[in-house]
Amino acid sequence: MKKWLPIAIFTFIVQTLFAQGSFKVDRTVPDSLFKKNYRNRLSLSTGSQLNNAEFFVAYPSKGFRFIISPKVTVQQFLRMEFKQINLRYSFSLFPVGAITDQPNNYRDEIGASFNIKQFYFDLSLQNAQGYFVRNSDEFYLNTSNQGKIIQLPNLKTNVVGIQASYNNNKQFSMSSLSSGKELQTRNAFSFIPGAAFYHIHFFQENPTISVGSYSDDYLIDFNVNLPVAASIAFAKNWYVTGIAGPMLGVGFYNTKSYDVNLQKVDNKETAITTGYYLRAGVGYTSNRWFAGLTAYNQRYGSGEGVNRDARFFYGANIYIGYRIKAPKVLKQTSDLLPLNDEFIKKHQ
C-alpha cells in the first residue's frame, strides 16, 4: 500500500487540476502546434536495453514462495515505424556482472503496436530461459548450503501481453513516451486510462516427475491502470515525458502438480491485485535524426509475506534512429493493411 500511495495521491491531484481547467487545452488549436507527426516516413531505430521480469510465486499451502529472476542481460532491440506499421524485436547480447553464481539467460521479445485516433494498442510476446531464486537464503538458512544460490537453468517462461489505452488529450503525443515517431513541440498533459491482459506460463522441458512436484504454472492477469502523463518541450526538438498511476486488477492462478498416480491436477486460485506503473524519458526528434533514453517500473500483485504473489517488470533503454523515404513496396503493403490512410480519413 505504502509503495504506490504517493502515486495515487499524485493521480488524484492532477485529475483535480484537469477538472478545474488548470491544464485545459484549446481544442480548436491544430495538432501541429503541439506535436509534429512523421508517420509518412520510415523511422528505423536501434538501441540497447536492460529489461527484466521478476516473479514472486507463492505456494500458501506449503508455506513458502520463490522470488525468481532471470540473469539480467544487455539486450539489443530493433524498431520499425511507418504509418500503422510499428514493429519491434529484441534479443539478449551478454549478461551483466559475474556469471558464476547465476545461470546464463536468454530473452527475446517481439511486439507490435498501432493506434486508432486516440486509442492505443500494444501486443507483445516475451520468451526467457534460465532463472535463479533470489531468496535462496530463505531455503538454505542454517544449512551447509547457506550463501549458495538455487539455479533453475531449465525453467522457461512465455509472457503474452495485450494492452489498450485511451489518450484523453489529442494534443499529447503517446509516441513520445517511447520513440521518436512524433515530436512534442509544446507542453501537454493527459489522462490515459487503460487495461492490460497478461498470460504468463512457467514450465520446464523434460521435468523430473514425482508425487507432489509441480509441473506448470499459469498466471492470467487483468489490470486496469489510471495514469496521468506529462510532456515538457524544454528546448528546440527536445522534450521530457513522464507517466505514473495506480493499477487494480484480478489474477487467476493455475498450478499443475502430480498426484499419487503421477497425474497432473489443477490447483486454482483467484485474487485481487494492486500495483503501480511508472515511466519517464527524455528525447530528441528532428526531421531526420531522433534519439532518447527511457526507464520504466511496473509492479503488481496480491497477498502479504510468504503469501505474496507479484510480477515486477522494470528496465531502461537508450535508442537512436533515422528517418528515410519509405520504399514503394512498404507503402503498397501499408495501403492493403487495416487502419490504412483511407480508414483514418473515414474515422476522423
Secondary structure, DSSP 8 states (H G I E B T S, - for coil): -TTTHHHHHHHHHHHHHHHHTTT---TTS-GGGTEEE-TTSEEEEEEEEEEEEEEEEEETTTTEEEEEEE--EEEEEEEEEETTEEEEEEEEEEESS--SSS---EEEEEEEEEEETTEEEEEEEEEEEEEEETTTHHHHTTSTTTT---EEEEEEEEEEEEEEEE-S-TTS-SGGGT-SSEEE-S-EEEE--EEEEEEEEEEESS----TT-EEEEEEEEEEEE--EEEEEEEETTEEEEEEEEEEEEEEEEEEEEE-TTS-EEEEEEEEEEEEEEEEEEEEEE-SSEEEEEEEEEEEEEE--GGG-EEEEEEEEEEEEEEEE---HHHHHHHHHSTT-HHHHHHT-
